[in-house]
Amino acid sequence: MLFPFRNGIARTVPSRPLFAGVMQESDGTRLKMAVLGLAGCRTGTPIELFAAETLTCPPLRTESEVSDLQKELRVANTRFDFFVADSLVRLLERSRIARDDLILSAVASRKRDRPIHTFGLAQRTGFTLLDGFEEDGVSRLGHGCPFQSFLCRLLLSCSERTSILVNLGRSVHLTLLPAEGLPADTDELQRQELFPCGDLLDALTERATGGRLGYDDGGRLSVQGRVVPDVVSLFRRSYRVWREECLRDRGGIVGYERAMTSFLLRSLDVESGPSRWHDLDILCSAVNWIAEEIVASLRRVGGSPAHLNLILSGGGVRNALLRCLIARSFSPEQVRLLPDLGFPDDSFDAVILALWAALVAWRLPEQLTPEHSPSGGFPRARITPGCSSAWSTFLAFQLTFPTARRSGTKQ
């Protein structure tokens, strides 16, 4: 279909419409990117991942290294905008993806003092962008957002049995993915179960190695310790105290991972005393406690392990001891990793954003009735036009594939 414009440009809809997602982590150290193809929004339409990459962001100089901190932040943000633009363009080039095939790109940053400026990014790349999620909480993708559960269900649900996505990141988050035929939208879709994981284990690893190692690669250190029941009880008791205080004073636990880790470490310092327990024993006990909490929560959320599939993701998957302790309550065929399903673990957040861009382009939010929409509805977002050809392609795509309501089909 041709769409005429006043400036004389006429664009056709690409035969393979692609969508991109770009996500900056909350600590500002990594940039995640993904490009996927979605040929429609009907049930069973295949989702194809064309490219994915996670890059290390350029570091900010500390306050002691600069004389004018505000000027340094302005310069660093400008440099970061160029870095994002160049990284996305190079990803397309390396993957041999034509820039004209990219319909819409969703962009989000979890780092509040280092946002991605979409207007400048659209100017530098020429791409049409979708952003503005932070105001509606989508910047917390992976942190207890019902909207994320809706997207994960589209990507990961299977028809045989209910699955649970276990994100072993800085903390643990569980996402319930009902089997096809079960209700798509319930309050149970996203249980905001939150336990310490990477943050706590990394801090204990630094203690055990005197700062030489920042994380326990493969769980090689934790397997050298032994489980101390008193340490497990200390972590369990301290976590319950912190959770109750957080729910009472803050109204929720999501978004306070670092505060949780600090509280547990302070409790450990108070109880342990000098050399009461060996550092490796503390690390091993922490891994066992985290695994126990996860398995208990899985039973509360999903019921009997015999009727569940587990999908493990996040950096904690690389800890072999933690992974084995979680998986031993399930049969081998019930436990899978994200790469087993065709999605990269490091850039899965970017895949989620790319899928959201695809659904917006396909006008899915306009077609779903409230009972089939995510809890709280779809988040608002804004579209920033790219160059004239990219904007023409996006509008032509919108007109070529009208919504169900406009085409008169039954909802």
Sequence and secondary structure as in RCSB ss.txt:
>XXXX:A:sequence
MLFPFRNGIARTVPSRPLFAGVMQESDGTRLKMAVLGLAGCRTGTPIELFAAETLTCPPLRTESEVSDLQKELRV
ANTRFDFFVADSLVRLLERSRIARDDLILSAVASRKRDRPIHTFGLAQRTGFTLLDGFEEDGVSRLGHGCPFQSF
LCRLLLSCSERTSILVNLGRSVHLTLLPAEGLPADTDELQRQELFPCGDLLDALTERATGGRLGYDDGGRLSVQG
RVVPDVVSLFRRSYRVWREECLRDRGGIVGYERAMTSFLLRSLDVESGPSRWHDLDILCSAVNWIAEEIVASLRR
VGGSPAHLNLILSGGGVRNALLRCLIARSFSPEQVRLLPDLGFPDDSFDAVILALWAALVAWRLPEQLTPEHSPS
GGFPRARITPGCSSAWSTFLAFQLTFPTARRSGTKQ
>XXXX:A:secstr
  EE TTS EE   SS EEEEEEE TTSSEEEEEEEEES SSTT  EEEEEEEEEE      GGG S HHHHHHH
HHHHHHHHHHHHHHHHHHHTT  GGGEEEEEEEES TTS   HHHHHHHH   EEE  GGGTGGGTTSS HHHHH
HHHHHH  SSSEEEEEEESSEEEEEEE  TTS S  GGGEEEEEEE HHHHHHHHHHHHTTS SS GGGTTGGGS
   HHHHHHHHHHHHHHHHHHHHHHS  TT HHHHHHHHHHHHHHHH TTSS HHHHHHHHHHHHHHHHHHHHHH
HH  GGGEEEEEESGGGG HHHHHHHHTTS GGGEEEGGGGT  STTHHHHHHHHHHHHHHTTHHHHS GGGS T
T     EEE  SHHHHHHHHHHHHHS  HHHHT   
